[in-house]
Amino acid sequence: MLHLIHSAGSAVIILGFISISCLYAQDLSKPTVNQTIPFELVSGFLVVVDGQIGNLDGLKFILDTGATHSLIDRKVADRLHLKRRSGELISFDRYIPVEWAIIPELRAGPLRTETLRVVVVKLAEYSDVAEHADGIIGLDLLTQSKKFTIDYDTRTVSLQLAEVGTAGRFSSACFVIPLIVQGLQVNLAVDTGLQGIVLYKNRLRKGLPNMRIEGESTNAVMGRLRGTQVRLPGVRIVDAEVVSTAILIDGPDDKTLPGVDGYLGPATLQAKRIEFDFDAKVLRWQ
């Protein structure tokens, strides 16, 4: 989805990241959660829930761990008659124009906030699969929970809510986990708004100057993102080594997002359930 990175001198979103944690495939058969809400699985990977902003009900929100701050579509901002100011940020590998606005109370199941500063964009310009969504709920709201669990079998999201006064402690964070590509460890941000794997090719080739690719590469388009789709042998997730399809793009300079080599969509893990433990900074799945 939208990956929002700090840019000096502009009204932007700051994307921090949690220190790389151990990767666990733990038993999630007995989750400790407080509230559960249903979701719709769109395009095979997007988690979409119902919600509202102020008195505007019946809205569709994508739950996106790749977005540090929440976003709303321009049409929603127009309906709410929101005052906006312009800004600029980096999405993946390029600057994009955005607007900022303050929205009244946002609710999506147990997730709620009285006022929230959000980014306003036309979602269809950045993702074809998001064109029918009204907004994106990012980590600024998801981290109101201690644990955030997606169950793809039952199509439910479970949240263990944080105590009053402790929510939002990781509002400028993303989950980063290690992955092995042809013997090289790369560190990928886990992004529920993404399908597949996206790698910064400039960072990858520094460690793998003789990177092996199977078959022919092809051009890939994801909204405004342009890259090269390749088949990479020797990709290891935990104990399984596979040939994985990935999209290679030009990454930002080394000072931007140090220690992050790309993004991984949870569908790559072929998980029935995936849990983001914000307190322990650990990703678990089964």
HUNOR-V843720 format. One record per residue. N is the residue number from 1. RES is the residue in three letters. NEAR is the number of other C-alpha atoms within 8 Angstrom. D_LAST is the distance of its C-alpha to the last C-alpha in Angstrom with 1 decimal. Layout:
N;RES;NEAR;D_LAST / N;RES;NEAR;D_LAST
This chain:
1;MET;9;23.8 / 2;LEU;9;26.5 / 3;HIS;10;26.1 / 4;LEU;14;28.8 / 5;ILE;14;30.4 / 6;HIS;11;33.4 / 7;SER;11;36.8 / 8;ALA;4;39.9 / 9;GLY;4;42.7 / 10;SER;8;40.9 / 11;ALA;9;39.3 / 12;VAL;11;35.7 / 13;ILE;11;32.2 / 14;ILE;10;31.1 / 15;LEU;12;27.7 / 16;GLY;8;26.8 / 17;PHE;9;23.7 / 18;ILE;10;21.9 / 19;SER;5;22.4 / 20;ILE;9;19.8 / 21;SER;11;17.2 / 22;CYS;7;15.2 / 23;LEU;10;11.9 / 24;TYR;8;9.2 / 25;ALA;7;5.8 / 26;GLN;7;6.7 / 27;ASP;7;6.8 / 28;LEU;9;6.7 / 29;SER;4;8.8 / 30;LYS;5;11.9 / 31;PRO;5;12.0 / 32;THR;5;15.6 / 33;VAL;10;16.8 / 34;ASN;8;20.3 / 35;GLN;9;20.3 / 36;THR;10;18.5 / 37;ILE;9;19.9 / 38;PRO;8;19.4 / 39;PHE;11;19.0 / 40;GLU;9;20.1 / 41;LEU;10;18.2 / 42;VAL;9;21.0 / 43;SER;6;21.3 / 44;GLY;5;17.7 / 45;PHE;11;16.2 / 46;LEU;13;18.5 / 47;VAL;13;17.6 / 48;VAL;12;21.1 / 49;VAL;13;22.4 / 50;ASP;11;25.9 / 51;GLY;13;28.1 / 52;GLN;12;31.6 / 53;ILE;12;33.9 / 54;GLY;9;37.0 / 55;ASN;5;38.5 / 56;LEU;8;36.8 / 57;ASP;8;34.3 / 58;GLY;7;32.1 / 59;LEU;12;30.6 / 60;LYS;11;27.3 / 61;PHE;13;25.2 / 62;ILE;13;22.4 / 63;LEU;13;19.8 / 64;ASP;14;19.8 / 65;THR;14;18.5 / 66;GLY;16;20.8 / 67;ALA;14;23.9 / 68;THR;17;25.3 / 69;HIS;14;27.7 / 70;SER;14;27.7 / 71;LEU;12;29.8 / 72;ILE;13;31.9 / 73;ASP;13;33.5 / 74;ARG;10;37.2 / 75;LYS;8;38.1 / 76;VAL;9;36.6 / 77;ALA;11;38.6 / 78;ASP;8;41.7 / 79;ARG;7;41.3 / 80;LEU;7;41.0 / 81;HIS;6;44.0 / 82;LEU;10;42.3 / 83;LYS;6;44.2 / 84;ARG;8;42.6 / 85;ARG;7;43.3 / 86;SER;9;42.4 / 87;GLY;11;40.3 / 88;GLU;13;38.6 / 89;LEU;16;35.2 / 90;ILE;13;33.4 / 91;SER;11;30.6 / 92;PHE;11;28.8 / 93;ASP;9;32.1 / 94;ARG;6;34.9 / 95;TYR;8;36.8 / 96;ILE;8;36.6 / 97;PRO;8;38.8 / 98;VAL;11;37.4 / 99;GLU;12;38.8 / 100;TRP;13;38.1 / 101;ALA;12;38.6 / 102;ILE;11;38.2 / 103;ILE;12;36.8 / 104;PRO;9;37.3 / 105;GLU;11;34.7 / 106;LEU;15;31.3 / 107;ARG;11;29.1 / 108;ALA;10;25.7 / 109;GLY;9;24.6 / 110;PRO;6;24.6 / 111;LEU;10;24.8 / 112;ARG;10;28.5 / 113;THR;9;31.2 / 114;GLU;7;34.9 / 115;THR;9;35.8 / 116;LEU;10;33.8 / 117;ARG;8;34.9 / 118;VAL;12;33.1 / 119;VAL;12;33.6 / 120;VAL;13;35.3 / 121;VAL;10;34.8 / 122;LYS;9;35.1 / 123;LEU;12;31.5 / 124;ALA;11;32.5 / 125;GLU;9;34.2 / 126;TYR;12;31.0 / 127;SER;12;28.5 / 128;ASP;9;29.3 / 129;VAL;8;26.1 / 130;ALA;8;27.0 / 131;GLU;9;30.6 / 132;HIS;6;30.1 / 133;ALA;12;28.3 / 134;ASP;11;30.5 / 135;GLY;13;28.6 / 136;ILE;13;25.6 / 137;ILE;15;24.1 / 138;GLY;15;23.3 / 139;LEU;18;22.4 / 140;ASP;14;25.7 / 141;LEU;14;24.6 / 142;LEU;11;20.8 / 143;THR;14;21.6 / 144;GLN;12;23.6 / 145;SER;12;20.4 / 146;LYS;12;19.0 / 147;LYS;14;15.4 / 148;PHE;14;14.4 / 149;THR;11;11.3 / 150;ILE;11;10.9 / 151;ASP;12;9.9 / 152;TYR;9;10.7 / 153;ASP;6;11.4 / 154;THR;5;13.8 / 155;ARG;11;15.0 / 156;THR;11;15.2 / 157;VAL;12;15.0 / 158;SER;13;15.2 / 159;LEU;13;17.3 / 160;GLN;12;18.4 / 161;LEU;11;21.9 / 162;ALA;9;23.7 / 163;GLU;6;27.1 / 164;VAL;5;30.2 / 165;GLY;4;31.4 / 166;THR;8;28.2 / 167;ALA;10;26.5 / 168;GLY;9;26.5 / 169;ARG;6;26.5 / 170;PHE;9;24.3 / 171;SER;11;25.9 / 172;SER;12;26.7 / 173;ALA;11;23.4 / 174;CYS;14;20.5 / 175;PHE;13;17.3 / 176;VAL;14;18.0 / 177;ILE;13;15.8 / 178;PRO;12;17.2 / 179;LEU;12;17.1 / 180;ILE;12;19.5 / 181;VAL;12;21.9 / 182;GLN;8;24.5 / 183;GLY;6;24.5 / 184;LEU;8;24.7 / 185;GLN;8;22.3 / 186;VAL;11;22.0 / 187;ASN;13;20.6 / 188;LEU;13;18.9 / 189;ALA;13;18.6 / 190;VAL;14;15.4 / 191;ASP;12;17.0 / 192;THR;14;15.8 / 193;GLY;15;19.3 / 194;LEU;14;19.1 / 195;GLN;11;18.3 / 196;GLY;11;17.8 / 197;ILE;13;19.1 / 198;VAL;11;22.5 / 199;LEU;12;24.2 / 200;TYR;12;27.6 / 201;LYS;10;29.6 / 202;ASN;8;32.3 / 203;ARG;9;30.0 / 204;LEU;11;28.2 / 205;ARG;10;31.5 / 206;LYS;7;32.8 / 207;GLY;7;30.5 / 208;LEU;8;30.5 / 209;PRO;6;34.0 / 210;ASN;5;33.7 / 211;MET;7;30.3 / 212;ARG;6;29.8 / 213;ILE;9;29.1 / 214;GLU;8;28.9 / 215;GLY;6;31.3 / 216;GLU;6;32.9 / 217;SER;8;31.7 / 218;THR;7;32.1 / 219;ASN;8;32.7 / 220;ALA;9;29.9 / 221;VAL;8;30.5 / 222;MET;9;28.1 / 223;GLY;9;30.5 / 224;ARG;8;32.9 / 225;LEU;8;30.8 / 226;ARG;9;32.2 / 227;GLY;11;30.7 / 228;THR;11;30.4 / 229;GLN;12;27.6 / 230;VAL;14;27.1 / 231;ARG;12;25.0 / 232;LEU;13;24.1 / 233;PRO;12;23.6 / 234;GLY;11;22.1 / 235;VAL;13;19.1 / 236;ARG;11;16.6 / 237;ILE;9;13.0 / 238;VAL;6;12.2 / 239;ASP;5;13.8 / 240;ALA;6;14.0 / 241;GLU;8;17.3 / 242;VAL;8;17.9 / 243;VAL;9;20.7 / 244;SER;8;19.5 / 245;THR;10;21.6 / 246;ALA;12;22.4 / 247;ILE;12;25.2 / 248;LEU;12;27.6 / 249;ILE;12;29.7 / 250;ASP;9;32.3 / 251;GLY;10;31.0 / 252;PRO;9;33.0 / 253;ASP;5;35.2 / 254;ASP;6;34.0 / 255;LYS;6;34.9 / 256;THR;8;32.5 / 257;LEU;10;28.8 / 258;PRO;6;29.4 / 259;GLY;5;26.3 / 260;VAL;10;24.3 / 261;ASP;11;24.4 / 262;GLY;11;22.7 / 263;TYR;12;19.8 / 264;LEU;14;16.4 / 265;GLY;14;15.0 / 266;PRO;14;11.3 / 267;ALA;9;11.9 / 268;THR;9;12.5 / 269;LEU;7;8.9 / 270;GLN;6;8.5 / 271;ALA;10;5.4 / 272;LYS;9;5.9 / 273;ARG;12;5.6 / 274;ILE;13;6.8 / 275;GLU;11;9.1 / 276;PHE;11;12.5 / 277;ASP;12;14.2 / 278;PHE;12;17.8 / 279;ASP;6;19.4 / 280;ALA;5;17.6 / 281;LYS;10;17.2 / 282;VAL;12;13.7 / 283;LEU;13;10.6 / 284;ARG;13;7.2 / 285;TRP;13;3.8 / 286;GLN;10;0.0
